[in-house]
């Protein structure tokens, strides 16, 4: 039996079109209504054109420290996701190593 799920991202912009508020909501999420967040990175694969399409947004009050931590965690999640998708432990390990080095350089680990 097929079904449809929806994920919605709502972005409030200031007069200069800079994000001031980001909220997300998913039809299958456990939360009741929109959830605020500081940034969103959405990556979509266009198979026909063999290219990635990305939407990367952060609110104008997001700190550099928050961005650094966000990227550090994303790199580790990318490694985990890559491993689940390909079962290639060598490359997933390289991505984790990069993330650890990134975190070390920024004093996150």
Secondary structure, DSSP 8 states (H G I E B T S, - for coil): ------EEEEEEE-TTS-EEEEEEEETT-SSSS-EEESEEEEEEEETTTTEEEEEEEE-TT--HHHHHHHHHHHHHHHHHHHHHHH--HHHHHHHHHHHHHHHHHTT--
